Amino acid sequence: MSSKHESSDQTNSDLNPYTAGTVPDPTDPSDRVTLPDERKSLWQDMTTSEDWWAIWCAAILLAIAFAAVWFAKPDGLAESIVAQDPIEVVSPLKDWIAKPGKWDSNPLQSIGSSWQGILGVFVIIGVLFAAANQIRSRSGQAFLMGFPIVFALATFAYVLAGQSVIKAYNLEYALWALLVGLIVSNTLGTPDWLRKAALTEFFIKTGLVLLGAEVLMSRLLALGLPGVFVAWVVTPVVLVSTFIFGQKVLKIRSKSLNMVISADMSVCGVSAAIATAAACKAKKEELSLSIGLSLGFTVIMMAVMPVVIKALGLDPILGGAWLGGTIDSTGAVAAAGAVLGDEALEVAATVKMIQNILIGVTAFCVAIYWVTYVERDESGPKIGLSEIWYRFPKFVLGFVSMSILFSILYSTLLGGPELIGAMISGSTKTLRGWFFCLAFVSIGLETNFRQLLPQLKGGKPLVLYACGQSLNLILTLAMAWLMFKVVFADSVAP
C-alpha cells in the first residue's frame, strides 16, 4: 500500500487480492500495510470519500422524495386530520419508481405494468452515481458503461423472485441477485469495465442511509441499547479468544496474520481487516488471505443463515440480531436481513452499524498492543485517538441523522405520519430495495470461486476462521436472545 494518503473507506476492489497486478514479497518490509503519512482534511474527505457520498446521494433522494409528497399533498389534509377523517396521501413519484411485479407463466407480466418505474429507477441511480463518481475523481463515464449490465442483472433477479411458485417458497430477490452475479463471474468472468459499475459498498451504504428515514428515533434507541450489548460485548470476546486460540492452540507463526483474521471475522470483514492490518503492519499477502477467507464465508453465510433462521423458527427480531452480529459484510447483512423481512432488516442493520463503530476502536487498541507488547518498535505506527474518527464508518452518521430528521418531521408536522408514510411507500423504500439488489449482484460479480478456493483449502488460517466464526455464531445468538428476548423484550417488541 502506498505511503501516501489513501481514503479510510477504500473500496474492496482497491485491495482485492485477486485483481492486484503484483505479487507481494513477504521478505520486503515495504510490502506491508501501513498507515498513511498524511490525512485528508475534513472538507476533502466529505467531498471525495465513498462514505460521505453515500450520505449525500441518499440525502438528495430523500429531499426530492419528501418535497414531491409535500407539494402534492391533498387539499384539506390538515382539516381531515383534525376531524380524524382518514385521507390518503400518495407520492407523485410512485409511478416513476417501481420494481418488477408478480407473474405466473409469462415473465413479461412482471414488467408490463411497471416498465416506466423501472426505467425511472435506472435513470435516477445511473445519473446520480455517475455524477458522484465524477465529482469524486472517479470516471462517471466508466460507471455508465457497466451500469446498464449490472442493472439488467438486478432486474432479472427481481423478475425471477416475482414468479408465483418461487415467491411461495420465499426465495427472495437477494438470493437470485447473488446467484445471477455468481454465475456470470464464475462462467464468463467479470471484465474490468463491468467491475467499475459493481459498486457493492457504495450501493449498500446509500441504501442504509435511506433506511434511516424508515427507522424512527424511538425505535432506533430501543434497538440500539440491546444492540450495543450484542456488538460491543461479543465482538471483543471473540476477537481476543480467536487470537489466543491461534497463538496457543494452532501455533500460527505470524501474529499479524492471526490478528488480521481475528479482526476481520469478529468485527466487520474487509474494512476491519484493512484497518487492523495497518495497525499491526501486516504483510499485504496476509491481508489478501484474510480478505479471501472473509469473502468466501460471507457468500456462504448470507445465503445459508436466512434459511437456517427460518428452519429454527426464530422470529425476525432475534434472527436479524444474529445476522447483524455475525455476517462480516455490512452489505451482506442488510441483504440477508431483507430476505427475512423489513423488521429483520431493521434490527440486522442497526446491530451491524453499532458493530461498525468498533473498526476505529479496534485499530487503535491493536496498534497500542502491537507497539507495546508484540514488537516494542519505536518505528511502529503511532496512533492517536483521532484514528478512531478516521476509521469511523461515516455512513453510520447518515443513518442516524436521517432517523433523527424524519422522526422530527413525523412527530411535529401536521400530517407527518401520512406524509412520511407516503414518501417511504411511494419512492424511498423501493429505491432502497434496488440499492440492496444491485449490491447483491455486485457481490456475485466480484466473487470468483476458482480464485477463492485456494484460500479455503486446509491450513491453519482456514481452521482459525472457521473456529472463530463458530464461536461468534454461538455467542452472538446467545447474547441476542438474552438482550432482545429477555432483558429488553418489552422495548423491542414488534
NUKOL-69331 format. One record per residue: residue in one letter; z, y, x of N, C-alpha, C, O, CB in turn. Coordinates in pm, whole numbers, plus 50000, padded with zeros to 5 digits. Glycine has a CB too. Example, Ala and Ser with C-alpha at 12.3 -4.5 7.8 and 13.67 -1.06 7.14 Angstrom:
BEGIN
A507804943151319507804955051230507804967051320508464966851424509054955351131S507084977551285507144989451367507875000351290508045011451341505724994051408
END
This chain:
BEGIN
M500004988150085500005000050000500005012350088500705012850190501225000149904S499245021850051499135033950131500465041050138501265040350045498085043150074S500705047850250501935055550265501865068550190502895074950167502225058150411K500675072550150500545084650070501065081849930501285070449891499095089550065H501245092849857501825091149723500925082949632499715084649629502095104649660E501565073949559500885066949453501755068049330502985067849339500595051949490S501125069249215501865071249091502825059849067502525048249096500915072548973S504005063349014505015053148986504605044048874505225033548855506325059648954D503585047748798503125039148688501785033148722500935031348635503035047148557Q501595029948848500335024548895499945012648810500785004248777500415020549041T498675011848774498225001348685498204988048755498134987248878496845004548630N498254977448674498274964048730497054961348815497144954648918498374953748620S495914966448773494694963748846494724969448986494054964249076493514969248771D495494980149007495574986049140496274976649237496054977449358496314999349134L497104967749185497844958649271497514944149238498274935049272499334961049259N496404942049172496024928549130495734920049254494834923249330494794928849036P496474909349275496284901249394494964893849395494574888249498497394891649407Y494274893649281493054885749273491804894249287490704888849299493024878349143T491954907449285490784916049298490864924449424489984932649449490654925049175A491904922449502492044930349624490934926849721490444915549726493424928049688G490544936849800489434934749889489824928850023488954924250097488724947449910T491104928950056491544923750185492664913750167493374913850066491984935150276V492814905250265493874895250262495064900650340494884904950454493394881550320P496274900450284497434905750354497704898150484497474886050491498664905150264D498184905150583498574899050709500094898650715500724909050735497974906850831P500704887050697502174886150690502864890050819504064892750818502584872250653T502134890550931502764894251057502684909151084503244913951183502134886751171D502004916551000501804930851021502864938750944502854938450821500384935250976P503774945651014504824953250944504264963950851504894967550752505754959851045S503074969050884502484979450798501954973650668501664981050574501364986650871D501844960350664501324953950543502464950350449502524939350395500504941450579R503364959950431504494958150340504424968650231503824979250248505834958850417V505054965650121505114975150011506204985350043507364981750060505404967949874T505824997950051506785008350088506785019549986505865020949905506475013850227L507845027349991507925039049904506975049849954506795051150075509365044449897P506375057649866505515068549910506315079249984507475081649953504795074849791D505665085450083506335096050159506545108450074507515115750093505525099550283E505625110849982505705122849901505725119249754505235108749713504525132149931R506295127949676506325126049531505575137449464505615148849509507775125349479K504885134049356504205144549280505235153349212506345149049181503245138449176S504845165649189505695174549111505695169648966504835161848925505215189349120L506665174448891506745170348751505465174048677504965166248595507965176848682W504925185848705503695190148637502525180948674501755177048587503355204848674Q502405177548802501335168548843501495154948776500515148948731501325166948996D502725150148769502975137248706502625137548558502035128148505504435133248725M502985148348491502745149548348501255150748314500845147948202503495161448292T500455155048410499025156848385498165145648441496955145448418498575169948442T498765136248514497955125648573498435111548545497635102148548497895127648720S499735109748519500255096048509499945089848374499825096648272501755096048532E499815076748376499485069248256500585070248151500295071448031499245054648291D501845069748195502965070548101502925083548021503055083547898504295069348176W502745094648092502725107548022501505108747933501595114247823502745119048123W500365103747977499175104747894499255095747771498625098547670497945101347975A500005085047779500255077047659501005085447556500735084647436501065064147694I501945093447605502685102347515501765112947456501785115447336503865109147589W500935119247541500055129847491499045124347390498815130547287499305136647608C498465112847420497475107047327498115103647193497555106647088496845094347388A499285097347197499975093847072500395106446997500305106846874501195085147101A500835116647069501265129147004500085135846935500235141046824501885138747107I498925135746997497725141546935497385134146807497115140346704496525141047032L497405120846814497085112846695498095115246583497715116346466497035097946730L499375115846617500405118046516500315132046456500515133746336501795115946575A500015141946539499885155646489498725156746391498865162946285499685165546604I497595150746425496425151146335496725143446207496395148046098495175145146406A497345131846220497635123546103498595130546008498405130245886498215110146145F499635136946063500595143845977499985156245914500205159245797501855147546056A499205163645994498555175645941497615172145826497545179445727497785182846051A496905161045840495985156845733496735154245603496275158145496495215144245776V497875147545614498675144645494499295157345438499335159345317499775134445526W499775165945527500435178245484499495187445406499835192445299501005185645604F498315189645460497385198945396496675192845275496075200045195496345203645496A496745179645262496105173145147497125168245044496775161044951495275161445195K498395172345062499415167644969499105172644827498615183744810500825172345013P499385164544728499035168144590499815180244540500975182344577499295156344498D499175187944457499855199344394501005194244307500905183944241498855207744309G502075201544309503215197844226504075186944287504895180944218502735193444092L503895184344417504705173844482506185177444477507015168944443504255171844628A506535189844510507925194144511508545192944372509655187844357508045208544561E507815197644272508335197144134508545182644090509545179544025507375204244037S507615173944125507715159844086508935153244150509595144944088506455152244125I509215157044276510365151144346511665156044284512595148144264510335154744496V511735169144253512925174744190513165168144055514295165244018512795190044173A512065165743981512175159643848512275144443856512355137743753510975163443764Q512275139043979512325124544002511205117343930511365106443876513675119043956D510045123943931508845118143871507955113143984507365121444055508095128643782P507825100244005507075094944119505645100144123504955100744020507075079744116I505205103844242503845108444261503305102344391504005101944492503765124044265E502085097744386501505090844501500925100844601500215110144564500425081144456V501255098844728500695106844837499825097644921500275087244969501835113544923V498575101544940497615093345014497025101345129496675113045113496485088244921S496925095145244496335101745360494825102845343494175092845310496685094345489P494245114545365492785115945357492065108445469490845106845465492395130645361L492815103845568492215096345680492105081445651491555073845731493025098545807K492635077245538492745062945511491395055845515491285044845568493375060645376D490365062145461489035055945459488345056445595487365049445618488155062745356W488865064745685488235066545816488955059045926488515058946041488165081145850I490085052745892490845044845989491195031645922492075031145836492135052546038A490525021145961490715008245895490504996845993490094998946107489755006745775K490784984945948490564972846027489894962445937489934963845815491894967246086P489264952145994488644941845911489624935545814490804933845845488044931045999G489134932245697489994926745593489894911645581489464904845675489664932945462K490284906345466490294891945444488894887145407488054894745358491294888245334W488654874145430487404868045387487594852945372488514847145429486274871045489D486724846745294486824832445269485744824545343486054816645433486714829845120S484494826745305483414818945365482404827445441481674822345526482694811145259N482364840245411481404849245476482154859745557482774868645499480484855945371P482104858945691482864868545772482424883045753483184892245782482734864945917L481214885045704480754898745681481574905645573481624917945566479274898845643Q482214897545487483074903345384484214911445445484664921245386483644892445293S484674907445562485834913945623485524928045671486424936345680486324905745739I484254930645701483894944045749483014951645650482714963445671483184943045882G482594944845544481694951245448482264963745384481554973645368481334941545341S483534963245348484144974645279484924983745374485414994345333485074969745170S485034979745500485834987745593485064992045718485674996945813487054979945635W483744990245718482974993445838483115008045877483115011445996481514989945816Q483215016745778483345031045806484645033945880484675041945973483275039145675G485735027445836487025029345903487065023146041487685028646131488135023445819I486395011646058486335005346190485565014246288485965016046402485664991346181L484455019646240483675028946323484495041346357484405046646468482365032946251G485285046046261486125057646284487145055146393487365063646479486825061646157V487775043346391488745039746495488065039146632488605043846732489415026346462F486875033146635486115032046760485865045846821486045047846941484785024746736V485435055246738485135068746786486415075846831486435082046937484425076946677I487475074846751488735081646782489305076946915489605085047002489765079346670I489445063746931490035058347055489105060447173489545063947282490365043447039G487825058347151486865060047259486855074147315486925076047436485485056447211V486765084047226486725098047270488045102047334488055108447440486405107247152L489155098447270490475102447321490745096647459491195103847549491565098147223F490495083747476490795077347604489795081047713490165081747831490815062347587A488555083547676487585088047775487995101747829487935104247949486165088747714A488425110547738488875123847779490135122847866490255129747967489145132847656A491055114147825492295112547902491995107348043492575112248141493255102847830N491105097648054490755092348185490075102848272490305103648392489845080248171Q489225110848209488525121148285489515131648340489425135748455487465128048197I490445135648256491435145548298492345139848405492805147148494492275150348178R492615126948398493465120348498492715117248627493235110248713494045107548441S491515122348640490665119948757490205105448765489855100548872491405123648885R490215098748650489555085748637488225088448567488055098848504490445075248558S487315079448577485995081748518485995078748369486155067248327484955073148588G485805089348288485655087248144484385079848111484345072048016485685100448072Q483345082048189482075075148166482215060248193481665052048119480975081148255A482935056748298483155042548329483915035648217483625024248182483915041048463F484895042748159485635037148046484705034747928484755024247864486785046448005L483855044447899482955043347784481915032447801481405027147702482265056547760M481605028947924480645018147946481195004647900480464996547841480255017348093G482465002347926483044989447890483754989047757483944978347700483974985347994F484155000747706484965001047584484284994747463484964987947386485335015247553P482964996847441482344990347324482514975147325482674969047219480864993647319I482484968847443482644954347451484084950447419484334941147343482244949247590V485034957647479486454954647452486754956547303487454948447243487384963747539F486224967247245486474969947103485804959347016486374955146916485954983947065A484604955047054483914944646978484704931546980484784924646878482494942247033L485274928147095486094916047105487354917347019487774907646955486484913347252A487954929247017489134931546933488764930446785489524924746706489764945346961T487614935746749487144934746610486924920146572487294915946462485834942846590F486324912546662486074898346639487394890946617487484882146532485294892146756A488424894546695489744888346680490324891346542490874882546477490714893246790Y490194903846498490654907546365489924899646256490534895246158490464922646342V488614898046274487814890646176488284876146168488444870746059486314891346212L488504869846283488994856046285490344854846215490574845546138489104851046430A491234864346241492564863946181492514866246031493454862545959493454874246245G491444872445982491344875545839490844864045753490874865045630490444887145820Q490374853245815489884841845737491044835845657492134833945710489244831045830S490824832945532491904829345439492704817145485493934817345476491334826645302V492044806745534492754794645578493574797745703494734793745714491764783145605I492954804645798493654808345921494854817145888495934815545946492714815546018K494664826445798495744835545760496904827945697498064831645715495234846245664A496594817445623497634809545559498544802745661499714799945633497014799045467Y498004800045779498784793745885499444804145977500014800646080497904784545968N499374816845938499994827846013499504828846158500264832446248501504826246012L498234825546179497634827246311497114841546321495964844346286496484816646336E497964850546368497684864746361496664869246467496294861846557498964872546377Y496244881946451495214887546537495584887046685494704885746770494934901646498A496864888146716497294888546857496884875746930496394876347043498824890546866L497084864446867496714851646928495214850846951494754846647057497174839846842W494434854946850492974854346862492454864246966491514861347040492314857146726A493064875946972492654885947070492874880647211492014882047298493434899147050L494034874647234494324868747365493334857647396492794856847507495764863347370L493084849047299492194837647318490764842247348490114836847438492204828647195V490294852047275488934857247297488804862847438487824860047507488594868247193G489794870647481489754876147615489804865347722489094866147822490904885747635L490654855147701490774844247798489474836347809489094832347919491914834947759I488804834147698487544826647700486504834047783485804828147865487014824347556V486394847047761485434855047837485784854747986484904852648070485404869547786S487054857048017487484857848157487304844648231486964844548349488934862048163N487544833548161487534820648228486224813048214486114801648260488634812248174T485214819148152483884813048145482864822348213482364819448321483494810347997L482574833248147481604842748203482184850748318481484854748410481114852148094G483504852948310484154861748409484154876048360483294880048281483444860748546T485114883848407485224897948367484684906848478485314908048583486694901648334P483534913048457482964921748562483804934348581484574938248494481524925548527D483644940648696484424952548729484214963748628485154970948594484074957348868W482974965348581482704976448488483434974348355483754984048287481204977748463L483694961748319484424959148195485934960748216486644964848125484114944948144R486404957748336487824959348366488264973948353489424976748320488124954348508K487354983148377487694997448370488015001748227488585012448206486555005948425A487654993548129487984996547990489104987647937489584989647825486754995047902A489524977948016490604968847975491934974748021492594969448110490394954548035L492324985747959493494993448000494734988347926495254995047836493285008547973T495194976647965496284969947894497504978847875497934981147762496694957447969E498044983947984499274991847976499065004947902499935009247826499804994548116F497935011347923497645024147856497585022047705498155029847628496305030147907F496895011447664496795008547520498175005947460498525011547356495884996347496I498954997447527500214993347467501235004647467501995006047372500784981347541K501255012747573502195023847577501895034047468502805039347405502175030647714T500605036847447500225046047340500635040447205501135047747119498715048747343G500425027347185500815021047060502315021447038502775023146925500345006847056L503085020047145504535020247132505055034247100506025035647025505175015247259V504425044547154504835058147118504515060746971505295067146901504115068747209L503365055746924503065056746781504115049446698504515054046591501665050846751L504575038146748505605030546676506875038646661507605036946563505905017346749G507155047446758508355055646750508435063646621509525065746568508415065046867A507295068146569507275075846444507645067246324508035072446219505905082046422E507535054046339507855045046228509315040746229509815035746129506955032746233V509985042546342511375038146356512295050346340512415058346432511615031146494L512935051646226513825062846202514985062546301515425051846344514345062646057M515475074246336516505075246440517755067246404518385061346491516875089846462S518105067046278519285059446237519075044546267519995037446308519575061546086R517855040146246517525026146273517495023546423517965013146469516165022546209L516945032946499516875031446643518275030646703518525022546793516105043146704L519195039046654520565038746704521245025646669522005020146749521365050446647A520965020646548521565008046506521084996446594521864987746632521235005246359L519774996446627519224985946710519584987946857519714978346933517704985446695G519755000646896519975003747037521264998447094521274993547207519925018247056L522344999347019523644995147072523684980247102524034976447213524734998746974P523334971547007523294957247043522214954347146522354945247227523064948646918G521114962347142520054960447240520514963247381520064956747475518894969347208V521424972847397521984975947529522724963847585522584960647703522924988247521F523494957047501524224945247548523264934147588523464927447689525194940247439V522204932147508521234921647538520514924647670520374915747754520214920347424A520074937147687519264940647804520094943447928519734939048037518424952647773W521184950647912521924955348029523024945948075523584947848183522524968747999V523334935847997524314925948042523594913548095523884908948205525264922047926V522664908248017521964896048057521084898448180521074890248272521104890847942T520354909648182519384912048291520004911648430519514904048515518714925448271P521064919348459521644918548593522254905048625522224900648740522694929048610V522804898348522523374884948545522274875348589522454867648684524074879748416V521134875748520520014866948554519434870448691519124861548770518914867748447L519294883248718518734887448848519594882548963519084876449057518604902848853V520884885248956521784881249065521864865949076521854860449186523204887149043S521954859248962522054844548962520804838349023520894828849101522274839248820T519644843648986518394838249038518274840449188517814831649261517204844548966F518694852149234518634854949378519564845549455519184840149559519014869649406I520764843549404521724834449470521214820049467521334812749565523114835349403F520634816149354520084802649340518964800349442518874789749504519554800449197G518124810449458517024809249554517504808149697516914800949777516114820949541Q518584815349729519084815249866519964803049895519824796850001519874827949892K520854799649804521834789149830521334775049797521664765449866523074791949751V520534773949689520084760649645518684757449696518464747149759520124759749493L517734766549667516344763949709516094767149856515104762749914515394771949622K517004774949916516874778650057515554785750087514884782750186517004766150145I515164795150001513954802750024514154811750146515104819550151513574811249899R513264810450243513454817450370513324832550357514074840050419512454812350472S512364836850275512144851250261513044856950151512854854150033510654854250230K514024864950192514904871150094514154881350008514474883049890516084877850163S513174887950067512424897949990511594891349881511504896449770511524906250083L510974879849913510234872449811511164867949701510844869249582509514860249872N512304862749739513324858349643513724869849550513814868049429514574853049717M513944881649606514384893049527513284898249435513544901549319514844904249619V512054898849485510954903949402510714894849282510524899749170509664905249485I510724881749304510534872349193511694873549094511484873248973510424857849245S512914874949145514084876049057513994888548969514294888048850515384876349140A513594899849028513484912348952512324911848855512444916348741513324924249046D511204906448899510014905148814510364897348688510034901548577508864898148891M511024885948707511304877048596512414882148504512354879948383511684863548648S513414888848559514584892648480514464906448415515054908748310515804892448567V513704915648476513644929248422512424930848333512534929648211513614939648536C511274933548391510104935548303508794933748375507884941948361510144949348242G508674923148452507384919348505506864928048618507594931748710506424919448398V505574931248609504864937648720505504950748763505644953148883503424940048680S505884959248669506464972148705507744970548786507944977448886506754980348578A508594961448744509824958948818509534952748954510214955649052510764949848738A508524944048960508154937749087507694948249188508084947849304507054927349065I506864957649143506354968149231507514976749282507614979449402505324976949157A508374980949191509494989449230510434982349326510884988149425510274994049106T510734969749298511664962249382511024958849517511704959149619512104949349311A509734955649518509034952749643509104964649738509264962949859507574948849615A508964976649683509054988549766510484990349817510684994549931508615000949687A511454987249735512854989149772513304979649883514124983449967513754987249650C512764967449885513184957749986512104955150090512204945650168513564944649920K511084963550092510004962650190509384948650195509194942950302510514966550328A509074943350077508464930050069507034930750121506394941250118508484924749924K506534919350169505144918450211504244919150088504654915449978504884905450291K503044924050107502124925149994501784911549936501584910249815500854932350037E501714901350022501414888049969502564882949882502334875149789501124878150084E503784887149911504924883249829504864890049693505174883949591506234886749899L504474902649692504284909649565503154903049486503274901349364503974924549589S502074899349554500954892849487501374879649423500994876549310499814890449585L502154871849497502624858949444503504861149322503364853949222503394851249552S504394870849329505284873649217504484877949093504754873548982506294884649255I503494886549114502664891149002501894879448942501764878348820501694902249049G501384870649028500664858948978501524850148890501094845748783500124850949093L502744847448935503674839548855503974846548722504014840148617504974837048933S504194859548729504514867248609503384866648507503624864648388504814881748645L502154868448555501014868148463500884854648396500644853748275499724871648538G501034844048475500904830748419501944827648313501624822848205500974820548527F503204830448345504274827748250504214837048129504574833048018505624829148319T503764849448149503674858848037502674853947934502954854047814503274872848087V501514849647979500484844647887501014832747808500794831847687499204840547965I501704823747877502244811847809503334815747709503314811147595502794801847911M504274824047752505414827347668505024835447544505564833247436506444835047749M504094844947560503774853147444502974845347340502914849347224502994865547487A502354834447380501654826047284502584815647222502464812347104500474819047350V503514810447303504364799347258505624804047186506034797847088504754790947377M506244814747234507544818747179507524821947029508434817646958508054830547253P506524829346979506504831546833506444818446754507054817346648505304840346795V505714808546806505634795546740507004788746742507434783046642504574786546808V507674789346856508994783246869509994790046776510804783346712509484783947014I509934803246770510854810846684510674806946538511654805246465510624825946701K509434805546495509174801246357509654786946335510224783746231507664802446325A509424778246433509824764246419511344762846412511864754246341509284755946536L512054771446485513514771046483514104777946361515304776846334514064777446608G513264785046287513724792046167514544804446196515364808646114514534782746084L514334810446314515064822646348514524834246265513314835146242514954825746499D515414843146220514944854546142514284864746235514454864046357516124861046064P513514874246178512764883746261513624892146356513184895546466511984892946173I514844895446314515704903646399516124896046524515994901046635516954908246322L516624883846506517044875746620515844871846705515904872246828517794863346572G514754867946639513544864146712512994875746793512584873946907512484859046616G512974887546733512474899246803513324902846923512804906347029512414910946710A514644901946908515554904847020515354894847133515414898547250517014904546973W515114882347099514884872047200513584874847276513534873647399514824858047135L512544878547203511264882047268511444893947362510994893547476510194885347162G512114904347312512254916647389513014914847518512764921947615512934926847307G513954905447521514764903647639514234893547739514784892247848516104899547600T513154886447703512694875547791511264876847841511014874447959512834862747719I510324880547754508924881447799508794893047897509324903947872507964883247679D508084890948007508044900648115507354913748078507894924548104507354894548233S506184913048020505374924947997505724931947866505904925447763503904921347997T505834945247872506094953047750505004950847647505274949447528506224968047783G503754950647693502634948547602502694935047535502454933947415501334949947676A503024924747612503114911347556504264910247456504154903447354503284901047667V505364917047485506494917247393506094923247259506364917547154507674925147452A505444934847265505044941747141504064933347060504194932246938504424955347174A503094927647129502084919947058502664906947002502334902946890500904916947150A503534900347078504174888147028505094891446911505174883746815504964881247140G505784902746920506624906946807505814909646683506254906746572507414919346844A504614915146701503734918046587503334905246515503094905346394502484925546632V503264894046589502924881246526503994877346424503694871046323502774870146633L505254881046453506364877546363506584887846253507394885646163507634876046443G505864899146259506014909346156506534922546210506964923346325506914904446049D506494932746126506894946146168508354947146210508704954346303506614955946057E509214939746140510644940446171510924934546309511694940246387511464933146063A510304923146339510474917046470509894925946579510474927146687509814903246474L508754932146550508154941446646509084953046677509234956946793506824946646592E509694958546573510614969846590511774966246681512114973846771511134974446454V512374954546657513514950246737513074946746879513714950946976514204938046672A511984939146891511504934947023511154946947111511534947347228510274925847009A510444956547054510044968347131511264976547174511304981647286509094977047050T512244977847085513444985547118514224979047231514624985847326514334986846995V514434965947222515174958947328514414959847460515024961947565515394944147289K513104958147456512334958447580512364972147645512464973147767510884954247554M512284982647566512284995947625513674999547681513775007047778511835006347521I514714994347619516044996047677516104988847811516684993847907517154990747580Q515504977047817515474969547941514634976548047514954976048166514944955447917N513544983148004512664990148098513405001048176513045004148290511484996448022I514435006648115515205017148182515795011948312516065019748404516325022348090L516004998848320516614992848439515664992148558516094988548668517114979048406I514394995548540513444994948652513945003648767514084999148880512034999348608G514205016348736514665025548839516025021748894516255022449014514715039548785V516925017848805518275013948848518205001848939518905001249040519165010948725T517354992148904517214980148986516684983549125517224978849225516284970148918A515634991749131515064995649260516105002849346516215000549466513835004749240F516875011549282517915019149352518975009749410519335010949527518565029249256C519455000449328520524991349372520024981649479520734978649574521074983649252V518784976649462518234967349560518074974149695518374968349799516884961949512A517594986549694517404993849819518734995749892518814993950014516745007549793I519774999449818521095001249879521604987949937522124987550048522105006749775Y521444977249860521884964049907521114959950032521694954250125521694953549796W519824962950034518974958550145519354965450276519524958950379517524961250112V519474978650270519754985950395521214984750436521574987450551519375000750379T522074980650342523504979550373523894965650419524704964150510524324983450252Y523314955350355523754941750382522684932650443522984924550530524254935650256V521444934050398520414924650441519844928350577519834920150669519304924150339E519364940750591518694944650715519544953850802519434953750925517394951350684R520384961750739521144971950813520194979750905520464981951023522304965450895D519064983750844517994990250919517965005050887517735009050773516624983750887E518195013150987518185027650965516815032850926516685043450865518655034851090S515785025150961514425029450924514035024750785512935027550738513405024251026G514945017650718514655012650585514515023750484514815035250515515735003150540P514055020550364513825030850263515115037850222516085031350184513155024650141K515095050850231516265058950190516025063650047515155072050022516495071250288I516785058149957516555060949816517745068349758518885063849769516305047949738G517465079649696518485087249629518475084649480517635077149429518315102049656L519405090849410519475089049265518195093549196517875088849087520655096649208S517455102649259516215107449199515205096249180514305097249097515605118449284E515355085349259514425074149246514495067949107513505062749057514725063449352I515675068649045515815063248909514885070748814514245064748728517285064348861W514815083948830513925091948745512465088748776511655087548684514195107048764Y512115087548903510725084748939510275071348883509135069948840510555084849091R511155061648883510805048248836510985046648685510535036748627511645037948909F511635056148623511895055148478510585055048402509725063548426512785066948430P510395045448310509155044948231509115056348130509805055948028509035031348158K508305066448158508335078848079507905076847934508295084647847507455089148144F507095066647907506645064847769507825061847676507725063947555505605053647761V508935056947732510135054747651510615068047592511085068547479511255048047736L510495078747671510855092047621509985095747501510465101847405510715102547732G508715092147508507815094847396508225087247272508215092847162506395091347433F508585074647288509025066547174510245072847107510275074346985509345052247220V511235076447188512465082247134512195095947073512735099246967513545083247244S511375104047139511065117447090510385116946954510725124646864510185124847189M509425107946940508735106746811509675101546702509565105646586507515097346824S510585092846739511555087946642512435099446594512705100746475512415076846703I512895107846688513735119246651512955129146565513435133446460514275126346777L511755132746609510955142746539510655138646395510865146346302509655145246613F510155126346379509755122146244510955118146159510855117846036508775110546252S512085115046221513315113246144513765126446085514225127045971514425107246232I513625137246163513985150646113513055154645999513515159445895513905161146228L511755152546017510795155945911511055147545786510945152545674509355153845960Y511385135045806511645125945695512825130645611512805129845489511895111745747S513855135345679515105138645609515215153145565516015156245476516265135345697T514435162245623514585176445591513485182145503513715191445426514645184345717L512285176645514511185181745432511335176945289511745165645263509825177345489L510995185745196510935181645056509705172545041508575176945060510875194044959G509945160345006508845150745001508605144045135507575137745156507575157644956G509575145445226509445139445359509155124545357508225120145425510675141845437P509925116545282509655102145279508245098845231507605089745284510665095145191E507765106245132506415103645080505355107645182504375100345202506195111444948L505545119045247504555123945343504495115045467503415111245512504885138345384I505675111745521505705103145640505185089245607504465083245686507135102345696G505565084345490505085071145448503575070645435502935060945475505715067145316A502985081345378501525081945364500845082845500499805076645522501115093945276M501435090445590500875091745724500845078245795499845074545856501675101945807I501955070945787502055058145856501125047745794500335041445865503505053045853S501225045945664500425035645599498935038945598498095030045597500905033645457G498615051945598497215055945588496495057645718495265058745719497135068345514S497215057945831496505060245957497215054546080496655046046149496295074945976T498445059146109499035056046240499405041246256499325035946367500275064546261K499815034646150500145020446160498895012346192498945002946271500785015446030T497785015946131496525009146159496075011546301495635002346370495445013646061L496185024046347495835027246486496725019646583496245014546685495945042246511R498005018946552498935011546638498524996946649498584991146757500355012646585G498114991046538497644977246540496414975446627496294965546699497344972546399W495494985046621494304984546706494674985246853494114978046935493344995846670F495604993946887496014995147027496604982047078496314977847190497035006547044F497434975546996498004962747036496924952047050496944943947143499074958346935C495974952046956494884942246961494034944247086493674934647153494014943246835L493714956847117492954959847238493724955647363493134950847460492634974847245A495044957447361495874953547476495844938447495495774933647608497324958347457F495904930847386495874916347397494534911447450494484902447533496164910047261V493444917347402492134913947455492094916947605491564909047684491014921847381S492644928247644492634932347785493444922747871493044919547983493184946447799I494594918147818495394908347893494554895847918494544890448029496694904747815G493854891347816492994879647832491894881947934491604873348017492394875747700L491274893747928490184896848020490654897648165489874895448257489524909847981E491924900948185492464902448320493104889648373493604889348486493464913648323T493104879048292493774866548331492754855648356492064851248263494784862048223N492654851348480491744840548517492574828848568493214829848673490694845248624F492574817948494493434806648529493024799948660493864794148729493424796448418R491754800748695491324794848822492004801948939492284795849042489794795648836Q492264814848922492924822449027494444821649018495154823349117492484836949022L494934819048895496384818148876496944804448914498064803548963496734821248733L496174793748891496684780348910497244777649050498284771249063495614770448881P496564782449158497164780249290498564786049303499404780649375496274786249397Q498824797149232500154803249236501174794849159502364795149189500104817649179L500684787249059501594779948971501814765549015502624758348956501054780148830K501084761249118501284747649168502604747049243503054756949301500114743249259G503234734949241504514732549306505024743149402504394753549419504424720249377G506104740749463506654750049558507894757049506508134757649385505624760149596K508654762049597509924768349564509794780949477510604782749386510654771749691P508794789849502508674801649416508484797949268509044804449180507514810249462L507684787649243507464783349105508754777849045509084780848930506354772649099V509484769749121510754764349073511744775649047512454775548946511344754349175L511774785249137512674796749121512364804248992513274807448915512564806249242Y511094806948969510704814548849511034806548723511584811948627509194818048853A510684793548723510914785248605512404783948574512814785048458510304771248625C513204781748676514654780448654515264793748610516104794048519515344775448781G514854804448674515374817548636515004821348494515824826648419514864828048731Q513754818548457513324821848321514034813048218514324817548108511794820348308S514304800648253515054791848162516444797348137516914797748023515144777448220L517104801548244518424807748230518334820448146519184822948061519024811048368N517304828148170517074840548094516924837647946517514844547862515844847848146L516144827547913515914823847773517224819847704517494823947591514904812447763I518024811847773519284806947713520284818347694520844820047586519904795847801L520504826247800521494836947792521074847947695521904853347622521724842847930T519774851247694519304861747604519444857647459519864865647375517854865147635L519094845247428519234840447290520704840547248521034844547137518654826147276A521574836147337523004836047305523534850147284524274852647188523794829047416M523174859447372523654873147359523024880047238523704887647169523334881047486A521754877247212521094883247095521754878446966521974886246874519584879747093W522074865546960522744860246842524124866746825524494870746715522894844846851L524874867846934526214873546928526154888246884526944892446799526904872447064M525234895946941525174910346913524544913446777525094921146698524394917447022F523394907246750522634910746630523094903346505522894908246393521184908146652K523704891646521524074883746404525574882846381526014878446275523524869946416V526384887046479527834886146464528484899846475529014905146377528424876646568V528444905646595529164918046620528584929746541529334937346479529154921246768F527244931346545526604942746477525754938246359524774944846324525744950746577A526124927146299525314921446191525124931146075524024932046020525944908646139D526154938346037526054947545922525144959345951524374963445864527424952645883S525234964846072524464977046102522994974546126522194983746113525034983746222V522604962146162521194959346188520584950546081519494945246100521034952746324A521264948845971520704940545863519434946845810519324959145809521724938645749P518474938745767517184943945715517414953845602516454959145547516294932545666
END
